[in-house]
């Protein structure tokens, strides 16, 4: 009887003893038929230490625009050393939501304005103090977001109304309305130009600028970064059912609401809801387009008088000043000037 009890006890102990784990070679692949039967315990100290190890900064390729700001006083000779605080030129009372701004090529003291979607499909011509001179209606205002002026067909100066807003990212095509500035008051000769983006995607954009030398039109998106696309003057001047906006480069500035290229073509302004970025770059020159942005070297942030929903900016002909406006009803038209010679 005692012998039987001993046998049963030994048998029971063997059944309940934990199985021996088979060590696996981590270099062996499951494809080789070697199925590992053990896995590192996430609660083990080595595992926890590995998971909590800080990320190497050298491996982090994403950098916020705020981290790229230049140290105070460190600017290159060809960037303005000091911008003014800004002065009000007047109040724009005739526009509900100013979304585009351009300066006449024939009259420096005459400005063009447009309204955002939900408002009149009109281009307004106003004096420098904001008083309205006249207006002309054209096209359809799905989401007008930008206004730019530059050289076009037959050595003319054309005004481009950009219907490029797409907050919901649902549009497949976008529209530009082009008209010879000298024909604007008559409303004759308006051309409708439709285009798609090269990547086939929908983009929300609020800034355009025409290069003063080449006549190419650049589009600046309003997304988590500023992607720049280009439609060549050659394409703009031809009668085509659909054009393609080609990708140029990106800037690490999110939520861009307006853009302008200087009369020399050597500088760019990008507006957001707080400030303006001054960039020393000619978009028509491939070597400059390929340059890395270095704060204080080829770009800097310019502090401006803040306005709600500021969405339009333009260089003045002297290139050392710019103006900007906002979507707020009765907004002020501000002028900011370089107080030092940057050239």
Kinemage of the C-alpha trace (Angstrom):
@kinemage 1
@onewidth
@group {chain A} dominant
@subgroup {mainchain}
@vectorlist {calphas} color= white
{ca unk a 1} P 0.000 0.000 0.000
{ca unk a 2} L 2.830 2.389 0.948
{ca unk a 3} L 4.558 1.512 -2.346
{ca unk a 4} L 1.403 2.359 -4.316
{ca unk a 5} L 1.069 5.734 -2.587
{ca unk a 6} L 4.742 6.542 -3.380
{ca unk a 7} L 4.268 5.718 -7.075
{ca unk a 8} L 1.135 7.872 -7.317
{ca unk a 9} L 2.903 10.811 -5.616
{ca unk a 10} L 5.861 10.692 -8.041
{ca unk a 11} L 3.527 10.531 -11.022
{ca unk a 12} L 1.522 13.528 -9.826
{ca unk a 13} L 4.705 15.587 -9.260
{ca unk a 14} L 5.933 14.915 -12.824
{ca unk a 15} L 2.581 16.043 -14.274
{ca unk a 16} L 2.562 19.371 -12.460
{ca unk a 17} L 6.250 20.283 -12.948
{ca unk a 18} L 6.683 23.313 -15.337
{ca unk a 19} L 7.854 22.310 -18.808
{ca unk a 20} L 11.407 23.152 -19.754
{ca unk a 21} L 11.554 26.076 -22.232
{ca unk a 22} L 13.442 25.480 -25.441
{ca unk a 23} L 15.861 28.347 -26.086
{ca unk a 24} L 15.521 29.874 -29.553
{ca unk a 25} L 18.138 31.577 -31.666
{ca unk a 26} L 16.885 35.128 -32.378
{ca unk a 27} L 18.796 35.153 -35.645
{ca unk a 28} L 16.757 32.250 -36.956
{ca unk a 29} L 13.777 33.114 -39.109
{ca unk a 30} L 10.275 31.730 -38.914
{ca unk a 31} L 10.603 31.162 -42.623
{ca unk a 32} L 13.284 28.537 -41.871
{ca unk a 33} L 10.810 26.504 -39.881
{ca unk a 34} L 12.317 27.473 -36.521
{ca unk a 35} L 9.442 28.578 -34.340
{ca unk a 36} L 10.672 30.312 -31.187
{ca unk a 37} L 8.920 29.013 -28.088
{ca unk a 38} L 10.032 31.725 -25.678
{ca unk a 39} L 9.509 35.520 -25.822
{ca unk a 40} L 11.124 38.234 -23.757
{ca unk a 41} L 8.909 39.355 -20.927
{ca unk a 42} L 7.887 43.025 -21.318
{ca unk a 43} L 8.120 43.363 -17.553
{ca unk a 44} L 11.804 42.442 -17.437
{ca unk a 45} L 14.101 45.401 -16.612
{ca unk a 46} L 16.100 45.043 -19.848
{ca unk a 47} L 12.927 45.315 -21.921
{ca unk a 48} L 11.642 48.318 -20.007
{ca unk a 49} L 14.950 50.117 -20.358
{ca unk a 50} L 14.961 49.533 -24.101
{ca unk a 51} L 11.422 50.855 -24.486
{ca unk a 52} L 12.084 53.968 -22.428
{ca unk a 53} L 15.351 54.903 -24.101
{ca unk a 54} L 15.173 58.483 -25.383
{ca unk a 55} L 15.028 59.034 -29.130
{ca unk a 56} L 18.263 60.139 -30.724
{ca unk a 57} L 17.920 63.743 -31.868
{ca unk a 58} L 20.040 62.960 -34.928
{ca unk a 59} L 17.364 60.543 -36.093
{ca unk a 60} L 14.552 63.077 -35.744
{ca unk a 61} L 14.091 64.598 -39.174
{ca unk a 62} L 10.965 66.548 -38.266
{ca unk a 63} L 11.505 69.975 -36.725
{ca unk a 64} L 8.863 72.524 -35.813
{ca unk a 65} L 9.054 75.973 -37.384
{ca unk a 66} L 9.399 77.441 -33.892
{ca unk a 67} L 12.684 75.546 -33.459
{ca unk a 68} L 14.048 77.106 -36.645
{ca unk a 69} L 13.818 80.712 -35.497
{ca unk a 70} L 17.080 82.699 -35.653
{ca unk a 71} L 18.731 83.986 -32.491
{ca unk a 72} L 18.074 87.735 -31.974
{ca unk a 73} L 20.418 89.951 -33.944
{ca unk a 74} L 21.893 87.173 -36.087
{ca unk a 75} L 20.953 88.082 -39.655
{ca unk a 76} L 22.767 88.021 -42.964
{ca unk a 77} L 23.581 91.192 -44.887
{ca unk a 78} L 20.872 90.564 -47.469
{ca unk a 79} L 18.117 90.101 -44.861
{ca unk a 80} L 16.626 93.225 -43.335
{ca unk a 81} L 18.309 93.865 -39.990
{ca unk a 82} L 15.338 95.686 -38.492
{ca unk a 83} L 11.719 95.908 -39.580
{ca unk a 84} L 9.408 98.651 -38.361
{ca unk a 85} L 6.579 97.988 -35.926
{ca unk a 86} L 4.047 98.704 -38.666
{ca unk a 87} L 1.738 101.607 -39.441
{ca unk a 88} L -1.913 101.656 -40.450
{ca unk a 89} L -2.597 103.084 -43.906
{ca unk a 90} L -6.348 103.005 -43.472
{ca unk a 91} L -9.366 100.813 -42.922
{ca unk a 92} L -10.923 98.610 -45.615
{ca unk a 93} L -14.648 99.050 -45.008
{ca unk a 94} L -16.039 97.665 -48.258
{ca unk a 95} L -14.824 94.058 -47.822
{ca unk a 96} L -16.220 91.515 -45.371
{ca unk a 97} L -13.354 88.994 -45.504
{ca unk a 98} L -10.293 90.258 -47.362
{ca unk a 99} L -8.432 87.212 -48.662
{ca unk a 100} L -6.289 88.612 -51.475
{ca unk a 101} L -4.178 91.711 -52.095
{ca unk a 102} L -2.122 92.980 -55.046
{ca unk a 103} L -0.564 96.302 -56.069
{ca unk a 104} L -1.235 97.823 -59.469
{ca unk a 105} L 1.637 97.633 -61.954
{ca unk a 106} L 0.677 101.002 -63.461
{ca unk a 107} L -0.280 102.947 -60.311
{ca unk a 108} L 1.743 102.315 -57.164
{ca unk a 109} L -0.911 103.892 -54.944
{ca unk a 110} L -3.719 101.688 -56.298
{ca unk a 111} L -4.413 98.333 -54.634
{ca unk a 112} L -6.579 95.376 -55.615
{ca unk a 113} L -8.597 93.352 -53.088
{ca unk a 114} L -10.872 90.308 -53.168
{ca unk a 115} L -13.343 88.715 -50.745
{ca unk a 116} L -13.379 85.164 -49.432
{ca unk a 117} L -16.067 82.593 -50.302
{ca unk a 118} L -19.654 83.480 -49.441
{ca unk a 119} L -19.121 87.062 -50.590
{ca unk a 120} L -19.256 88.900 -53.912
{ca unk a 121} L -17.225 87.578 -56.840
{ca unk a 122} L -15.656 90.987 -57.380
{ca unk a 123} L -12.209 92.502 -57.689
{ca unk a 124} L -12.095 95.823 -55.837
{ca unk a 125} L -9.749 98.630 -56.804
{ca unk a 126} L -8.973 100.922 -53.886
{ca unk a 127} L -6.697 103.781 -52.937
{ca unk a 128} L -3.829 103.404 -50.516
{ca unk a 129} L -5.918 104.744 -47.630
{ca unk a 130} L -8.475 101.968 -48.163
{ca unk a 131} L -11.148 104.044 -49.895
{ca unk a 132} L -12.924 102.265 -52.757
{ca unk a 133} L -12.513 103.501 -56.311
{ca unk a 134} L -14.386 100.887 -58.357
{ca unk a 135} L -15.071 97.177 -58.710
{ca unk a 136} L -15.591 94.562 -61.399
{ca unk a 137} L -17.418 91.245 -61.170
{ca unk a 138} L -15.997 88.112 -62.741
{ca unk a 139} L -16.100 84.319 -62.533
{ca unk a 140} L -17.529 82.242 -59.711
{ca unk a 141} L -16.338 82.537 -56.116
{ca unk a 142} L -16.142 78.957 -54.863
{ca unk a 143} L -13.325 79.814 -52.457
{ca unk a 144} L -11.268 82.789 -53.596
{ca unk a 145} L -8.126 82.897 -51.475
{ca unk a 146} L -5.426 84.855 -53.267
{ca unk a 147} L -4.726 87.642 -55.717
{ca unk a 148} L -1.469 88.183 -57.604
{ca unk a 149} L -0.208 90.229 -60.532
{ca unk a 150} L 2.656 89.699 -62.956
{ca unk a 151} L 3.870 89.493 -66.571
{ca unk a 152} L 1.797 87.468 -69.016
{ca unk a 153} L 0.993 87.048 -72.709
{ca unk a 154} L 2.152 89.784 -75.133
{ca unk a 155} L 4.176 91.640 -72.473
{ca unk a 156} L 1.072 92.551 -70.525
{ca unk a 157} L 0.495 92.564 -66.791
{ca unk a 158} L -2.169 90.088 -65.740
{ca unk a 159} L -4.149 89.871 -62.533
{ca unk a 160} L -4.793 86.329 -61.278
{ca unk a 161} L -7.703 85.585 -58.959
{ca unk a 162} L -6.987 82.212 -57.344
{ca unk a 163} L -9.955 80.011 -56.438
{ca unk a 164} L -7.783 77.529 -54.542
{ca unk a 165} L -9.313 77.131 -51.084
{ca unk a 166} L -10.197 73.561 -50.110
{ca unk a 167} L -10.685 73.238 -46.351
{ca unk a 168} L -12.331 69.821 -46.692
{ca unk a 169} L -9.762 68.493 -49.222
{ca unk a 170} L -12.506 67.379 -51.605
{ca unk a 171} L -11.797 69.306 -54.796
{ca unk a 172} L -10.253 67.574 -57.771
{ca unk a 173} L -9.573 70.712 -59.796
{ca unk a 174} L -8.925 74.357 -59.003
{ca unk a 175} L -9.410 77.610 -60.908
{ca unk a 176} L -7.513 80.774 -61.775
{ca unk a 177} L -9.213 83.776 -63.359
{ca unk a 178} L -6.766 85.803 -65.439
{ca unk a 179} L -7.335 89.264 -66.907
{ca unk a 180} L -5.119 91.910 -68.475
{ca unk a 181} L -4.855 94.683 -65.877
{ca unk a 182} L -5.548 97.359 -68.486
{ca unk a 183} L -8.859 95.639 -69.296
{ca unk a 184} L -9.978 95.090 -65.713
{ca unk a 185} L -12.458 97.962 -65.439
{ca unk a 186} L -14.259 96.812 -68.583
{ca unk a 187} L -14.318 93.198 -67.461
{ca unk a 188} L -13.380 92.074 -70.974
{ca unk a 189} L -10.976 89.260 -71.741
{ca unk a 190} L -11.319 87.239 -68.539
{ca unk a 191} L -9.744 83.804 -68.990
{ca unk a 192} L -10.680 80.786 -66.880
{ca unk a 193} L -7.707 78.510 -66.179
{ca unk a 194} L -8.275 75.139 -64.531
{ca unk a 195} L -5.525 73.011 -63.028
{ca unk a 196} L -4.694 69.960 -60.947
{ca unk a 197} L -1.767 69.306 -58.653
{ca unk a 198} L 1.030 67.092 -59.929
{ca unk a 199} L 0.701 64.617 -57.051
{ca unk a 200} L -2.984 64.050 -57.820
{ca unk a 201} L -3.965 65.082 -54.292
{ca unk a 202} L -6.323 67.756 -53.014
{ca unk a 203} L -4.604 70.718 -51.367
{ca unk a 204} L -5.864 73.647 -49.345
{ca unk a 205} L -4.013 76.791 -50.400
{ca unk a 206} L -4.352 80.490 -49.644
{ca unk a 207} L -1.269 82.037 -51.220
{ca unk a 208} L -0.111 82.705 -54.774
{ca unk a 209} L 2.626 84.873 -56.255
{ca unk a 210} L 3.735 85.569 -59.823
{ca unk a 211} L 7.479 85.708 -60.401
{ca unk a 212} L 8.202 89.215 -61.773
{ca unk a 213} L 10.850 87.993 -64.243
{ca unk a 214} L 9.573 84.649 -65.471
{ca unk a 215} L 5.812 85.131 -65.150
{ca unk a 216} L 5.499 81.687 -63.543
{ca unk a 217} L 2.752 81.457 -60.927
{ca unk a 218} L 3.541 79.826 -57.571
{ca unk a 219} L 0.967 78.343 -55.213
{ca unk a 220} L 1.643 78.070 -51.458
{ca unk a 221} L -0.432 75.513 -49.562
{ca unk a 222} L -1.972 76.035 -46.128
{ca unk a 223} L -1.283 72.695 -44.459
{ca unk a 224} L 1.057 71.243 -41.815
{ca unk a 225} L 3.885 72.606 -43.947
{ca unk a 226} L 3.972 74.969 -46.911
{ca unk a 227} L 4.257 73.032 -50.163
{ca unk a 228} L 5.071 75.185 -53.186
{ca unk a 229} L 3.734 74.326 -56.652
{ca unk a 230} L 4.386 76.078 -59.965
{ca unk a 231} L 2.444 76.691 -63.172
{ca unk a 232} L 4.762 78.008 -65.876
{ca unk a 233} L 4.010 81.172 -67.819
{ca unk a 234} L 4.110 79.130 -71.003
{ca unk a 235} L 1.286 76.960 -69.696
{ca unk a 236} L -0.655 79.932 -68.331
{ca unk a 237} L -0.527 81.711 -71.693
{ca unk a 238} L -1.852 78.794 -73.710
{ca unk a 239} L -5.476 77.779 -74.115
{ca unk a 240} L -5.651 74.381 -72.472
{ca unk a 241} L -8.538 72.567 -70.838
{ca unk a 242} L -6.445 71.494 -67.854
{ca unk a 243} L -3.018 72.517 -66.544
{ca unk a 244} L -0.735 70.847 -64.013
{ca unk a 245} L 0.834 72.576 -61.014
{ca unk a 246} L 4.277 71.008 -60.514
{ca unk a 247} L 5.861 70.533 -57.096
{ca unk a 248} L 8.823 72.839 -56.380
{ca unk a 249} L 9.787 72.433 -52.710
{ca unk a 250} L 8.436 72.701 -49.153
{ca unk a 251} L 8.937 75.188 -46.328
{ca unk a 252} L 8.571 74.125 -42.665
{ca unk a 253} L 5.940 76.777 -41.942
{ca unk a 254} L 2.438 75.510 -41.129
{ca unk a 255} L -0.832 77.338 -41.841
{ca unk a 256} L 0.478 79.759 -44.492
{ca unk a 257} L -2.231 82.260 -45.388
{ca unk a 258} L -0.549 84.479 -47.976
{ca unk a 259} L 2.607 84.934 -50.039
{ca unk a 260} L 4.449 87.476 -52.154
{ca unk a 261} L 7.591 87.591 -54.305
{ca unk a 262} L 9.694 90.766 -54.338
{ca unk a 263} L 10.009 92.849 -57.552
{ca unk a 264} L 13.606 91.610 -57.965
{ca unk a 265} L 12.478 87.998 -57.543
{ca unk a 266} L 15.102 87.414 -54.846
{ca unk a 267} L 12.899 87.366 -51.755
{ca unk a 268} L 9.693 85.691 -50.634
{ca unk a 269} L 7.220 86.633 -47.933
{ca unk a 270} L 5.050 83.947 -46.343
{ca unk a 271} L 2.287 85.134 -44.027
{ca unk a 272} L 0.637 83.157 -41.246
{ca unk a 273} L -1.845 84.094 -38.524
{ca unk a 274} L 0.882 85.630 -36.350
{ca unk a 275} L 3.915 86.770 -38.318
{ca unk a 276} L 5.650 86.982 -41.685
{ca unk a 277} L 8.642 84.912 -42.820
{ca unk a 278} L 11.177 86.728 -44.989
{ca unk a 279} L 13.054 84.229 -47.178
{ca unk a 280} L 16.078 85.045 -49.303
{ca unk a 281} L 15.467 82.746 -52.266
{ca unk a 282} L 14.766 83.076 -55.978
{ca unk a 283} L 12.311 80.346 -56.943
{ca unk a 284} L 13.377 80.555 -60.592
{ca unk a 285} L 16.936 79.432 -59.748
{ca unk a 286} L 17.363 75.708 -59.161
{ca unk a 287} L 20.442 76.058 -56.944
{ca unk a 288} L 18.588 78.351 -54.555
{ca unk a 289} L 15.454 76.218 -54.565
{ca unk a 290} L 17.606 73.306 -53.383
{ca unk a 291} L 19.059 75.279 -50.466
{ca unk a 292} L 18.391 74.225 -46.903
{ca unk a 293} L 16.692 76.898 -44.831
{ca unk a 294} L 19.037 78.253 -42.170
{ca unk a 295} L 17.603 80.747 -39.672
{ca unk a 296} L 19.380 84.077 -39.759
{ca unk a 297} L 21.158 83.133 -42.972
{ca unk a 298} L 18.532 82.863 -45.682
{ca unk a 299} L 15.346 83.448 -43.718
{ca unk a 300} L 13.961 85.104 -40.611
{ca unk a 301} L 10.672 85.705 -38.855
{ca unk a 302} L 9.284 89.252 -38.896
{ca unk a 303} L 7.003 90.334 -36.057
{ca unk a 304} L 4.000 92.334 -37.279
{ca unk a 305} L 0.943 93.956 -35.663
{ca unk a 306} L -1.406 91.032 -35.187
{ca unk a 307} L -4.846 91.030 -36.782
{ca unk a 308} L -7.538 88.347 -36.667
{ca unk a 309} L -7.404 86.073 -39.719
{ca unk a 310} L -4.641 87.960 -41.546
{ca unk a 311} L -4.610 86.410 -45.005
{ca unk a 312} L -3.092 88.753 -47.582
{ca unk a 313} L 0.406 90.191 -48.027
{ca unk a 314} L 2.286 91.969 -50.810
{ca unk a 315} L 5.688 93.550 -51.341
{ca unk a 316} L 5.639 97.232 -52.265
{ca unk a 317} L 7.508 98.258 -55.442
{ca unk a 318} L 10.481 99.605 -53.449
{ca unk a 319} L 10.987 96.032 -52.141
{ca unk a 320} L 11.924 97.294 -48.671
{ca unk a 321} L 8.318 97.498 -47.487
{ca unk a 322} L 5.254 95.292 -47.557
{ca unk a 323} L 1.563 95.606 -46.737
{ca unk a 324} L -0.876 93.106 -45.292
{ca unk a 325} L -4.566 92.851 -44.419
{ca unk a 326} L -6.952 90.426 -42.724
{ca unk a 327} L -10.385 88.861 -43.115
{ca unk a 328} L -11.834 90.855 -40.239
{ca unk a 329} L -14.564 93.265 -41.333
{ca unk a 330} L -13.255 96.837 -41.338
{ca unk a 331} L -9.693 95.581 -40.959
{ca unk a 332} L -6.685 97.843 -41.055
{ca unk a 333} L -4.312 97.847 -43.997
{ca unk a 334} L -0.831 97.829 -42.448
{ca unk a 335} L 2.540 98.788 -43.882
{ca unk a 336} L 5.817 97.399 -42.503
{ca unk a 337} L 9.167 98.833 -43.660
{ca unk a 338} L 12.807 97.847 -43.408
{ca unk a 339} L 14.580 100.458 -41.269
{ca unk a 340} L 18.051 99.487 -42.484
{ca unk a 341} L 19.476 98.964 -45.949
{ca unk a 342} L 19.685 95.183 -46.443
{ca unk a 343} L 21.442 95.302 -49.790
